Amino acid sequence: MNRKNFHVTCQRFGIDISKEAAKRISEHVTIEPVVRISNAFIHHHSSINAFTYLVEGGINNTKIGRYCSIGSNVNIGQGNHPIDWLSTNPFQYDRTFLFKSGDKYSYKSEYEGYIADSENRRYALDSIRRPPTIIGNDVWIAHGVIILPGVKIGNGAIIGAGSVVTKDIPDYAIAVGNPARTIKYRFSNNIINQLLDIEWWNFPPWELHKANVSFNNIDEAINQIKEYKKFNKLTKYNHDTLTITDILKFHNDEMNNKLGGF
């Protein structure tokens, strides 16, 4: 499908994506607007929920919650390679991993013509497949973080710059290092349990502002949200999720209609 000016179409749907990121985002990605994707490469079956922003890096097979802040040079859920085959290189099973070459490359026809056994691809995927990486709501992932496939980051967690996350991180934990370990928690157990109970991320920013929530006073903010929820004075955010496939189809239909009008 044609992706010329695709970033403009995405923005119309509430996906604030850069021109370069729009060229590369996988068709299988699912998004709940509004989000911002500055220069991140989002691929395979990833999903991003509302009010989250990603600065730069690679996201693969990852489910990202609401209100997340993901910094630059962050890599999450990147694929593995088989380690007990002849080679760790995907040439053995993946023909989609093909380098571009021109007519001056002596082995162009041979390189583009060989066929990788489909059974090999199935065996490879079975051997390296991991469950999706899960990023909760209100998670801050700082510069240069690596999160391995299948890891779960809890709601409200913070991952310090340069950390390598190899195992699950609890709700509201602050984790740093290589491998990352929890060094403290943002709040007491009592406050964490209340935050998990009220699930404030179910509400859009305008509802929380309209309620005059005291954002800089955690105890007061919790009590205010509890009170507003009790009397149904906060409206939950509800927006259909969109797939890049559907937006691309809309984009190409519009382009074709415009061309047909000349």
Backbone as JSON, one array per atom type, in Angstrom:
{
  "sequence": "MNRKNFHVTCQRFGIDISKEAAKRISEHVTIEPVVRISNAFIHHHSSINAFTYLVEGGINNTKIGRYCSIGSNVNIGQGNHPIDWLSTNPFQYDRTFLFKSGDKYSYKSEYEGYIADSENRRYALDSIRRPPTIIGNDVWIAHGVIILPGVKIGNGAIIGAGSVVTKDIPDYAIAVGNPARTIKYRFSNNIINQLLDIEWWNFPPWELHKANVSFNNIDEAINQIKEYKKFNKLTKYNHDTLTITDILKFHNDEMNNKLGGF",
  "N": [[0.83, -1.2, 0.0], [0.35, 2.3, -0.61], [2.27, 4.66, 1.11], [2.68, 7.35, 1.07], [2.68, 10.46, 2.57], [1.35, 9.31, 4.68], [1.53, 9.76, 7.39], [0.08, 12.09, 7.79], [-2.57, 11.32, 7.41], [-2.78, 9.51, 9.55], [-2.58, 11.3, 11.69], [-5.0, 12.6, 11.49], [-6.67, 10.76, 12.62], [-5.98, 10.86, 15.26], [-3.48, 9.88, 15.84], [-0.49, 10.84, 16.48], [2.06, 10.83, 14.67], [5.39, 10.61, 13.44], [6.75, 11.41, 10.18], [8.68, 9.56, 9.27], [8.34, 7.4, 11.05], [5.76, 6.64, 10.37], [6.14, 5.52, 7.9], [7.27, 3.12, 8.52], [5.81, 1.69, 10.42], [4.21, -1.3, 11.46], [1.59, -3.03, 9.74], [0.06, -4.56, 11.39], [-0.2, -3.41, 13.85], [-2.05, -2.16, 16.62], [-3.92, 0.6, 17.78], [-5.04, 2.81, 20.32], [-6.38, 5.83, 20.12], [-5.72, 9.03, 21.84], [-2.31, 9.04, 20.7], [1.28, 9.52, 20.73], [3.88, 9.02, 18.48], [7.06, 9.42, 18.02], [9.7, 8.75, 16.81], [9.79, 6.01, 16.77], [10.09, 2.55, 15.97], [7.56, 0.54, 15.37], [6.5, -2.7, 15.42], [5.26, -5.93, 14.22], [2.8, -7.66, 16.2], [1.96, -5.48, 17.98], [0.49, -3.26, 20.45], [-0.81, -0.07, 21.38], [-1.96, 2.03, 23.88], [-4.17, 4.77, 24.83], [-3.01, 8.19, 25.33], [-0.34, 7.77, 25.6], [3.15, 8.19, 24.94], [5.88, 7.69, 22.68], [9.27, 8.06, 22.19], [11.71, 7.2, 20.78], [13.09, 4.27, 19.25], [12.76, 0.65, 19.24], [9.9, -1.36, 19.06], [8.43, -4.43, 19.67], [6.02, -6.96, 19.32], [4.51, -6.19, 21.65], [2.44, -5.06, 24.28], [1.2, -2.03, 25.24], [0.2, 0.06, 27.85], [-2.02, 2.75, 28.99], [-1.14, 6.26, 29.27], [1.66, 6.08, 29.29], [5.17, 6.86, 29.33], [7.69, 6.81, 27.2], [11.03, 6.8, 26.57], [13.94, 7.87, 24.61], [15.85, 5.76, 22.37], [14.94, 3.27, 23.26], [14.37, -0.17, 23.52], [12.08, -2.73, 23.15], [10.93, -5.97, 23.72], [12.21, -7.24, 21.55], [12.86, -9.58, 18.88], [14.01, -13.03, 19.2], [16.73, -15.3, 18.35], [17.33, -18.55, 16.98], [19.49, -20.64, 18.88], [20.68, -23.1, 18.74], [20.94, -24.0, 16.19], [22.57, -24.42, 12.95], [23.42, -21.82, 12.34], [22.94, -18.58, 13.9], [21.8, -16.76, 12.3], [19.04, -15.41, 10.42], [18.85, -16.27, 7.75], [18.4, -18.92, 7.28], [15.74, -19.57, 7.53], [14.02, -17.41, 7.07], [12.73, -15.63, 4.56], [11.77, -13.13, 4.31], [13.56, -11.49, 5.35], [15.39, -9.94, 3.63], [18.08, -8.47, 2.01], [18.42, -5.39, 0.22], [19.45, -5.21, -3.17], [21.24, -4.36, -6.18], [21.6, -4.27, -9.85], [24.32, -4.39, -10.16], [25.33, -6.09, -8.33], [26.97, -9.07, -8.1], [25.85, -11.59, -7.47], [23.12, -11.34, -7.51], [20.77, -12.61, -8.64], [20.99, -15.23, -7.65], [20.99, -14.74, -4.91], [18.47, -13.58, -4.47], [16.9, -15.61, -5.34], [16.97, -18.03, -3.95], [15.26, -20.47, -1.93], [13.83, -20.61, 1.23], [13.12, -23.26, 3.41], [9.78, -23.81, 4.3], [9.0, -25.31, 6.47], [11.23, -25.11, 8.08], [10.99, -22.46, 8.81], [8.7, -22.57, 10.43], [9.61, -24.29, 12.48], [11.63, -22.68, 13.51], [10.25, -20.39, 14.42], [8.65, -21.57, 16.37], [10.58, -22.32, 18.2], [11.69, -19.95, 19.13], [9.66, -18.33, 19.87], [8.03, -16.07, 22.06], [5.83, -15.07, 24.77], [3.73, -12.08, 24.55], [5.32, -8.96, 25.38], [4.48, -7.04, 28.18], [3.52, -3.86, 29.02], [2.45, -1.93, 31.61], [0.01, 0.52, 32.75], [0.7, 4.06, 33.01], [3.52, 3.92, 33.02], [6.93, 4.76, 33.2], [9.56, 4.73, 31.08], [12.87, 5.14, 30.83], [15.65, 6.73, 29.04], [17.44, 4.66, 26.77], [16.75, 2.08, 27.64], [16.48, -1.5, 27.7], [14.16, -4.02, 27.23], [13.45, -7.32, 27.67], [11.91, -9.92, 25.64], [8.61, -11.05, 26.55], [8.54, -10.12, 29.16], [6.9, -8.57, 31.95], [5.89, -5.38, 32.85], [4.81, -3.68, 35.62], [1.91, -1.63, 36.52], [2.44, 1.87, 36.84], [5.19, 1.7, 37.2], [8.72, 2.57, 37.15], [11.45, 2.61, 35.0], [14.82, 2.87, 35.15], [17.3, 4.85, 33.38], [19.21, 3.26, 30.85], [18.87, 0.68, 31.77], [18.6, -2.93, 31.78], [16.05, -5.03, 31.38], [15.19, -8.08, 32.55], [13.39, -9.65, 33.83], [10.08, -9.78, 35.34], [8.68, -6.69, 36.56], [7.4, -5.25, 39.49], [4.23, -3.57, 40.28], [4.41, -0.06, 40.49], [7.07, -0.07, 41.17], [10.5, 1.06, 41.29], [13.0, 0.46, 39.14], [16.36, -0.34, 38.35], [19.5, -0.78, 36.56], [21.67, -3.48, 35.3], [21.47, -6.78, 35.29], [18.15, -5.34, 35.57], [16.96, -4.33, 38.76], [14.66, -4.03, 41.48], [14.79, -1.13, 43.36], [13.41, 0.52, 45.02], [10.07, 1.63, 45.96], [7.52, 3.67, 44.52], [5.5, 4.56, 46.22], [3.9, 3.91, 49.42], [2.73, 0.61, 50.43], [0.01, 0.76, 51.05], [-0.9, 3.05, 49.65], [-0.27, 2.28, 47.04], [-1.97, 0.07, 46.69], [-4.44, 1.39, 46.78], [-4.26, 3.03, 44.53], [-4.18, 1.1, 42.51], [-6.7, 0.13, 42.86], [-8.46, 2.28, 42.27], [-7.85, 2.76, 39.64], [-7.12, 5.06, 37.98], [-6.3, 5.66, 35.42], [-8.26, 4.97, 33.68], [-9.67, 7.16, 33.04], [-9.97, 10.12, 31.02], [-7.68, 12.9, 30.39], [-9.08, 15.4, 30.44], [-11.3, 14.94, 32.03], [-10.16, 14.44, 34.53], [-8.92, 16.87, 34.99], [-11.14, 18.53, 34.99], [-12.29, 17.72, 37.32], [-10.67, 18.9, 39.11], [-8.47, 17.57, 40.25], [-5.98, 17.07, 42.68], [-3.08, 16.83, 41.61], [-0.44, 16.94, 42.57], [-0.52, 16.05, 45.15], [-0.66, 13.12, 46.48], [-2.29, 11.66, 48.31], [-4.56, 13.27, 48.6], [-5.38, 13.39, 45.93], [-6.1, 10.72, 45.41], [-8.27, 10.42, 47.2], [-10.04, 12.32, 46.12], [-10.58, 11.25, 43.56], [-11.74, 8.83, 44.29], [-14.06, 9.8, 45.52], [-15.36, 11.11, 43.41], [-15.74, 8.95, 41.69], [-17.47, 7.42, 43.22], [-19.86, 8.84, 43.11], [-20.33, 8.77, 40.46], [-19.24, 10.84, 38.86], [-17.18, 11.02, 37.15], [-16.34, 10.39, 33.85], [-15.56, 7.53, 32.07], [-12.9, 6.92, 29.74], [-13.54, 6.09, 26.44], [-12.84, 4.73, 23.49], [-12.81, 3.49, 20.2], [-10.43, 1.04, 19.2], [-7.89, 1.24, 16.7], [-6.6, -0.23, 13.75], [-3.5, -0.27, 12.0], [-3.71, -1.33, 9.49], [-6.42, -0.82, 8.77], [-6.4, 1.98, 8.75], [-4.54, 2.47, 6.76], [-5.92, 1.41, 4.58], [-8.07, 3.24, 4.41], [-6.56, 5.52, 3.85], [-5.37, 4.89, 1.35], [-7.68, 4.51, -0.2], [-8.71, 7.11, -0.2], [-6.64, 8.45, -1.55], [-6.79, 7.21, -4.04], [-9.33, 8.01, -4.83], [-8.93, 10.75, -5.09], [-7.08, 10.81, -7.17], [-8.68, 9.75, -9.14], [-10.35, 11.82, -9.62], [-9.2, 13.64, -11.29]],
  "CA": [[0.0, 0.0, 0.0], [1.06, 3.57, -0.71], [2.37, 5.36, 2.4], [3.03, 8.76, 0.88], [1.92, 11.34, 3.47], [0.5, 8.5, 5.56], [1.54, 10.37, 8.73], [-0.98, 13.1, 7.84], [-3.82, 10.58, 7.62], [-2.75, 9.01, 10.93], [-2.85, 12.42, 12.6], [-6.45, 12.87, 11.44], [-7.32, 9.78, 13.5], [-5.49, 11.0, 16.62], [-2.19, 9.21, 16.0], [0.5, 11.87, 16.2], [3.22, 10.03, 14.29], [6.31, 11.29, 12.53], [6.72, 10.93, 8.79], [9.51, 8.37, 9.15], [7.71, 6.3, 11.79], [4.58, 6.21, 9.62], [6.59, 4.68, 6.78], [7.79, 1.83, 8.99], [4.96, 1.01, 11.39], [3.62, -2.52, 10.93], [0.15, -3.01, 9.51], [-0.62, -5.34, 12.42], [-0.22, -2.65, 15.1], [-3.35, -1.66, 17.05], [-3.73, 1.83, 18.55], [-6.18, 3.51, 20.91], [-6.01, 7.26, 20.13], [-4.63, 9.64, 21.11], [-0.95, 8.66, 21.09], [2.34, 10.16, 19.95], [5.0, 8.15, 18.12], [7.98, 10.37, 17.39], [10.58, 8.09, 15.84], [9.9, 4.62, 17.19], [9.75, 1.53, 14.99], [6.59, -0.35, 16.01], [6.24, -3.77, 14.45], [4.53, -7.14, 14.56], [1.46, -7.51, 16.77], [2.01, -4.61, 19.15], [-0.65, -2.37, 20.66], [-0.5, 1.11, 22.19], [-3.19, 2.64, 24.37], [-4.3, 6.23, 24.77], [-2.26, 9.17, 26.13], [1.03, 7.28, 25.7], [4.05, 8.68, 23.89], [7.12, 6.98, 22.46], [10.21, 8.97, 21.55], [12.57, 6.58, 19.77], [13.52, 2.91, 19.57], [12.07, -0.43, 18.56], [8.89, -2.05, 19.87], [8.05, -5.65, 18.97], [5.14, -7.89, 20.04], [4.4, -5.59, 22.98], [1.19, -4.38, 24.61], [1.54, -0.86, 26.05], [-0.98, 0.64, 28.46], [-2.29, 4.18, 28.87], [-0.36, 7.27, 30.01], [3.06, 5.69, 29.42], [6.19, 7.78, 28.83], [8.78, 5.93, 26.74], [12.08, 7.7, 26.12], [14.68, 7.62, 23.37], [16.73, 4.57, 22.29], [14.36, 2.19, 24.05], [14.03, -1.35, 22.74], [11.2, -3.57, 23.95], [10.38, -7.2, 23.15], [12.8, -7.6, 20.26], [12.85, -11.01, 18.62], [15.16, -13.89, 19.49], [17.27, -16.13, 17.28], [17.64, -19.91, 17.47], [20.9, -20.71, 19.27], [21.21, -24.45, 18.58], [20.97, -24.32, 14.77], [23.88, -24.2, 12.33], [23.74, -20.41, 12.49], [21.9, -17.77, 14.54], [21.32, -15.84, 11.28], [17.73, -15.83, 9.92], [18.83, -16.71, 6.34], [18.03, -20.33, 7.23], [14.29, -19.8, 7.6], [13.2, -16.21, 6.89], [12.99, -14.96, 3.29], [11.37, -11.72, 4.37], [14.74, -10.76, 5.81], [16.16, -9.91, 2.39], [18.75, -7.19, 1.8], [18.24, -4.83, -1.12], [20.64, -5.23, -4.02], [20.98, -3.88, -7.54], [22.12, -5.08, -10.96], [25.78, -4.45, -10.09], [25.7, -7.13, -7.38], [27.26, -10.24, -8.95], [25.04, -12.76, -7.13], [21.77, -10.85, -7.28], [19.73, -13.6, -8.96], [21.11, -16.35, -6.71], [20.6, -14.3, -3.57], [17.03, -13.35, -4.41], [16.17, -16.75, -5.86], [16.94, -19.26, -3.14], [14.01, -20.64, -1.17], [13.98, -21.15, 2.58], [12.1, -24.28, 3.71], [8.71, -23.28, 5.15], [9.03, -26.07, 7.72], [12.27, -24.5, 8.89], [10.45, -21.23, 9.41], [7.8, -22.95, 11.51], [10.42, -24.78, 13.59], [12.35, -21.56, 14.1], [9.31, -19.56, 15.18], [8.24, -22.32, 17.56], [11.69, -22.4, 19.16], [12.07, -18.64, 19.68], [8.47, -17.54, 20.18], [7.81, -15.69, 23.44], [4.56, -14.34, 24.95], [3.91, -10.63, 24.38], [5.82, -8.13, 26.47], [3.38, -6.24, 28.69], [3.84, -2.61, 29.72], [1.22, -1.49, 32.25], [-0.39, 1.92, 32.62], [1.49, 5.05, 33.76], [4.9, 3.44, 33.15], [7.96, 5.64, 32.64], [10.75, 3.99, 30.66], [13.84, 6.2, 30.53], [16.55, 6.61, 27.9], [18.37, 3.56, 26.58], [16.33, 0.85, 28.31], [16.18, -2.71, 26.93], [13.24, -4.92, 27.93], [13.46, -8.57, 26.93], [10.58, -10.45, 25.28], [7.85, -11.8, 27.54], [8.59, -9.49, 30.48], [5.75, -7.74, 32.32], [6.18, -4.21, 33.67], [3.58, -3.35, 36.31], [1.37, -0.27, 36.48], [3.11, 2.89, 37.63], [6.61, 1.42, 37.41], [9.73, 3.42, 36.52], [12.66, 1.87, 34.64], [15.88, 3.86, 35.05], [18.05, 4.94, 32.13], [20.24, 2.28, 30.58], [18.61, -0.6, 32.42], [18.25, -4.1, 30.97], [15.02, -5.7, 32.17], [15.17, -9.49, 32.17], [12.29, -10.32, 34.54], [8.94, -8.92, 35.65], [8.85, -5.59, 37.52], [6.11, -5.07, 40.17], [3.53, -2.29, 40.21], [4.94, 1.11, 41.17], [8.47, -0.25, 41.53], [11.54, 1.78, 40.56], [14.0, -0.56, 38.85], [17.54, 0.16, 37.62], [20.65, -1.66, 36.48], [21.8, -4.56, 34.32], [20.01, -6.76, 35.03], [17.4, -4.39, 36.4], [16.4, -4.82, 40.02], [13.85, -3.04, 42.17], [15.54, -0.49, 44.44], [12.43, 1.12, 45.93], [8.73, 1.79, 45.4], [7.12, 5.08, 44.48], [4.61, 4.86, 47.34], [3.69, 2.84, 50.4], [1.82, -0.45, 49.98], [-1.36, 1.23, 51.19], [-1.2, 3.96, 48.54], [-0.23, 1.49, 45.8], [-3.22, -0.7, 46.61], [-5.53, 2.31, 46.47], [-4.1, 3.43, 43.13], [-4.59, -0.04, 41.68], [-8.14, -0.04, 43.03], [-9.23, 3.34, 41.59], [-7.53, 2.7, 38.2], [-7.36, 6.42, 37.49], [-5.98, 5.73, 33.98], [-9.47, 4.74, 32.89], [-10.3, 8.45, 32.79], [-9.17, 10.98, 30.15], [-7.12, 14.08, 31.07], [-10.03, 16.49, 30.66], [-12.16, 14.58, 33.15], [-9.37, 14.61, 35.75], [-8.75, 18.31, 35.2], [-12.45, 19.08, 35.33], [-12.54, 17.37, 38.72], [-9.7, 19.63, 39.92], [-7.67, 16.61, 41.01], [-4.72, 17.62, 43.21], [-2.09, 15.91, 41.08], [0.81, 16.97, 43.33], [-0.77, 15.55, 46.5], [-1.16, 11.79, 46.13], [-3.39, 11.26, 49.2], [-5.74, 14.05, 48.25], [-5.81, 12.98, 44.59], [-6.8, 9.44, 45.54], [-9.57, 10.66, 47.84], [-10.9, 13.03, 45.19], [-11.02, 10.32, 42.52], [-12.68, 7.91, 44.95], [-15.33, 10.49, 45.74], [-15.99, 11.34, 42.11], [-16.19, 7.64, 41.2], [-18.6, 7.0, 44.06], [-21.07, 9.52, 42.65], [-20.35, 8.69, 38.98], [-18.99, 12.17, 38.31], [-16.09, 10.9, 36.2], [-16.7, 9.57, 32.69], [-14.44, 6.75, 31.57], [-12.52, 7.12, 28.35], [-13.97, 4.97, 25.61], [-12.58, 5.0, 22.08], [-12.49, 2.29, 19.43], [-9.05, 0.87, 18.77], [-7.71, 1.28, 15.26], [-5.44, -0.95, 13.23], [-2.81, 0.42, 10.91], [-4.28, -1.87, 8.25], [-7.64, -0.08, 8.45], [-6.06, 3.38, 8.41], [-3.9, 2.42, 5.44], [-6.97, 1.22, 3.57], [-8.73, 4.54, 4.28], [-5.58, 6.42, 3.22], [-5.24, 4.56, -0.07], [-8.96, 4.79, -0.85], [-8.78, 8.57, -0.41], [-5.68, 8.81, -2.6], [-7.32, 6.74, -5.32], [-10.47, 8.87, -5.18], [-8.41, 12.04, -5.54], [-6.51, 10.62, -8.51], [-9.78, 9.52, -10.07], [-11.07, 13.06, -9.85], [-8.53, 14.5, -12.28]],
  "C": [[0.87, 1.26, 0.0], [1.08, 4.29, 0.64], [2.81, 6.81, 2.24], [2.09, 9.62, 1.73], [0.98, 10.57, 4.4], [0.44, 9.09, 6.97], [0.43, 11.41, 8.88], [-2.33, 12.43, 8.1], [-3.89, 10.05, 9.05], [-3.12, 10.11, 11.92], [-4.34, 12.77, 12.61], [-7.22, 11.95, 12.39], [-6.84, 9.89, 14.96], [-4.22, 10.22, 16.9], [-1.12, 10.18, 15.52], [1.84, 11.19, 15.93], [4.09, 10.79, 13.31], [6.25, 10.66, 11.14], [7.51, 9.63, 8.64], [8.88, 7.18, 9.86], [6.5, 5.75, 11.05], [4.95, 5.32, 8.44], [6.9, 3.26, 7.24], [6.85, 1.05, 9.89], [4.26, -0.18, 10.75], [2.12, -2.38, 10.76], [-0.62, -3.72, 10.62], [-0.69, -4.62, 13.77], [-1.63, -2.13, 15.36], [-3.14, -0.47, 17.98], [-5.07, 2.35, 19.06], [-5.8, 5.0, 20.96], [-6.43, 7.92, 21.45], [-3.3, 9.13, 21.64], [0.03, 9.51, 20.27], [3.47, 9.16, 19.74], [5.99, 9.0, 17.35], [8.88, 9.68, 16.36], [10.81, 6.64, 16.23], [9.45, 3.69, 16.06], [8.85, 0.51, 15.68], [6.26, -1.47, 15.02], [5.64, -5.0, 15.12], [3.24, -6.8, 15.31], [1.49, -6.7, 18.06], [0.74, -3.78, 19.26], [-0.24, -1.25, 21.6], [-1.8, 1.76, 22.59], [-3.04, 4.14, 24.58], [-3.38, 6.97, 25.75], [-0.83, 8.71, 26.41], [1.87, 7.92, 24.61], [5.33, 7.86, 23.88], [8.06, 7.89, 21.69], [10.98, 8.27, 20.44], [12.94, 5.17, 20.21], [12.75, 1.89, 18.77], [11.15, -1.17, 19.5], [8.39, -3.24, 19.08], [7.16, -6.51, 19.87], [4.91, -7.44, 21.49], [3.05, -4.89, 23.13], [1.5, -3.28, 25.62], [0.26, -0.2, 26.55], [-1.13, 2.13, 28.23], [-1.29, 5.01, 29.69], [1.09, 6.84, 30.23], [3.97, 6.73, 28.78], [7.42, 6.96, 28.48], [9.82, 6.78, 26.03], [12.78, 7.27, 24.84], [15.57, 6.37, 23.51], [16.25, 3.44, 23.2], [14.0, 1.03, 23.13], [13.27, -2.34, 23.62], [10.76, -4.79, 23.14], [10.97, -7.61, 21.81], [12.95, -9.11, 20.12], [14.13, -11.73, 18.97], [15.61, -14.61, 18.22], [17.48, -17.54, 17.83], [19.14, -20.01, 17.77], [21.5, -22.1, 19.1], [21.14, -24.94, 17.14], [22.4, -24.15, 14.24], [24.34, -22.77, 12.55], [22.63, -19.73, 13.31], [21.28, -16.81, 13.54], [20.01, -16.33, 10.67], [17.7, -16.27, 8.46], [18.3, -18.13, 6.21], [16.52, -20.56, 7.11], [13.44, -18.6, 7.23], [13.57, -15.49, 5.6], [12.47, -13.53, 3.26], [12.54, -10.86, 4.8], [15.74, -10.71, 4.65], [16.77, -8.52, 2.21], [18.51, -6.7, 0.37], [19.56, -4.9, -1.88], [20.26, -4.79, -5.43], [21.66, -4.73, -8.58], [23.64, -5.17, -10.97], [26.27, -5.48, -9.08], [25.8, -8.46, -8.14], [26.33, -11.42, -8.7], [23.58, -12.39, -6.88], [20.71, -11.94, -7.51], [19.77, -14.79, -8.0], [20.6, -15.95, -5.33], [19.09, -14.14, -3.45], [16.23, -14.59, -4.78], [16.1, -17.97, -4.96], [15.7, -19.28, -2.25], [14.31, -21.26, 0.19], [12.81, -22.1, 2.86], [11.06, -23.72, 4.67], [8.64, -24.02, 6.48], [10.1, -25.52, 8.65], [11.78, -23.23, 9.57], [9.55, -21.57, 10.58], [8.58, -23.44, 12.72], [11.13, -23.63, 14.3], [11.43, -20.71, 14.96], [8.86, -20.26, 16.45], [9.33, -22.3, 18.63], [12.01, -21.07, 19.81], [10.88, -17.81, 20.13], [8.37, -17.29, 21.69], [6.43, -15.05, 23.57], [4.79, -12.86, 24.77], [4.55, -9.99, 25.61], [4.68, -7.2, 26.88], [3.92, -5.04, 29.44], [2.53, -2.08, 30.29], [0.87, -0.05, 31.96], [0.53, 2.82, 33.46], [2.91, 4.55, 34.02], [5.84, 4.44, 32.49], [9.19, 4.79, 32.37], [11.75, 5.0, 30.13], [14.75, 5.81, 29.38], [17.37, 5.31, 27.93], [18.0, 2.25, 27.25], [16.12, -0.28, 27.3], [15.29, -3.6, 27.79], [13.11, -6.19, 27.09], [12.05, -9.09, 26.65], [9.93, -11.2, 26.43], [7.82, -11.22, 28.93], [7.32, -8.67, 30.7], [6.2, -6.63, 33.25], [4.87, -3.74, 34.3], [3.15, -1.91, 36.17], [2.23, 0.66, 37.35], [4.59, 2.7, 37.84], [7.49, 2.45, 36.68], [10.96, 2.56, 36.25], [13.75, 2.89, 34.35], [16.68, 3.75, 33.77], [19.11, 3.86, 32.04], [20.01, 0.91, 31.17], [18.3, -1.69, 31.39], [17.3, -4.95, 31.82], [14.87, -7.13, 31.68], [14.05, -10.27, 32.86], [11.23, -9.3, 34.92], [9.28, -7.88, 36.72], [7.49, -5.31, 38.15], [5.5, -3.69, 39.94], [4.25, -1.24, 41.06], [6.36, 0.93, 41.71], [9.36, 0.69, 40.72], [12.69, 0.8, 40.39], [15.13, 0.04, 38.02], [18.57, -0.95, 37.51], [20.59, -2.69, 35.38], [22.35, -5.8, 35.03], [19.29, -5.85, 36.01], [16.89, -5.06, 37.66], [15.64, -3.68, 40.69], [14.65, -2.46, 43.34], [14.62, 0.18, 45.45], [11.07, 1.15, 45.23], [8.34, 3.26, 45.47], [6.3, 5.48, 45.7], [4.57, 3.69, 48.31], [2.74, 1.79, 49.82], [0.36, -0.01, 50.02], [-1.77, 2.12, 50.02], [-1.21, 3.19, 47.22], [-1.52, 0.71, 45.63], [-4.41, 0.18, 46.26], [-5.47, 2.76, 45.01], [-4.54, 2.32, 42.18], [-6.1, -0.24, 41.74], [-8.92, 1.01, 42.24], [-8.98, 3.35, 40.08], [-7.78, 4.04, 37.51], [-7.12, 6.55, 35.98], [-7.16, 5.39, 33.09], [-10.15, 6.05, 32.5], [-9.39, 9.34, 31.94], [-8.69, 12.22, 30.9], [-8.15, 15.15, 31.38], [-10.99, 16.19, 31.81], [-11.43, 14.81, 34.48], [-9.13, 16.08, 36.05], [-10.07, 18.97, 35.6], [-12.79, 18.83, 36.79], [-11.58, 18.07, 39.68], [-8.88, 18.7, 40.82], [-6.35, 17.25, 41.43], [-3.58, 16.69, 42.82], [-0.83, 15.83, 41.92], [0.65, 16.54, 44.79], [-1.45, 14.19, 46.38], [-2.34, 11.37, 47.01], [-4.68, 11.98, 48.83], [-6.28, 13.65, 46.89], [-6.6, 11.68, 44.64], [-8.19, 9.64, 46.13], [-10.54, 11.36, 46.91], [-11.45, 12.08, 44.12], [-12.0, 9.31, 43.09], [-14.05, 8.54, 45.08], [-16.08, 10.7, 44.43], [-16.5, 10.02, 41.51], [-17.45, 7.18, 41.94], [-19.91, 7.58, 43.55], [-21.15, 9.6, 41.12], [-20.16, 10.06, 38.32], [-17.79, 12.18, 37.36], [-16.53, 9.96, 35.08], [-15.47, 8.84, 32.17], [-14.17, 7.06, 30.11], [-12.87, 5.88, 27.55], [-13.8, 5.35, 24.14], [-12.25, 3.69, 21.39], [-11.0, 2.23, 19.13], [-8.99, 0.81, 17.25], [-6.51, 0.43, 14.87], [-4.8, -0.13, 12.11], [-3.31, -0.07, 9.56], [-5.5, -1.07, 7.82], [-7.35, 1.36, 8.04], [-5.38, 3.44, 7.06], [-4.93, 2.26, 4.33], [-7.71, 2.54, 3.33], [-7.83, 5.5, 3.51], [-5.5, 6.15, 1.72], [-6.54, 4.77, -0.84], [-9.1, 6.28, -1.15], [-7.85, 9.01, -1.53], [-6.21, 8.4, -3.97], [-8.49, 7.6, -5.78], [-10.0, 10.21, -5.71], [-7.81, 11.92, -6.95], [-7.6, 10.43, -9.56], [-10.53, 10.78, -10.41], [-10.44, 13.97, -10.88], [-8.97, 14.16, -13.71]]
}
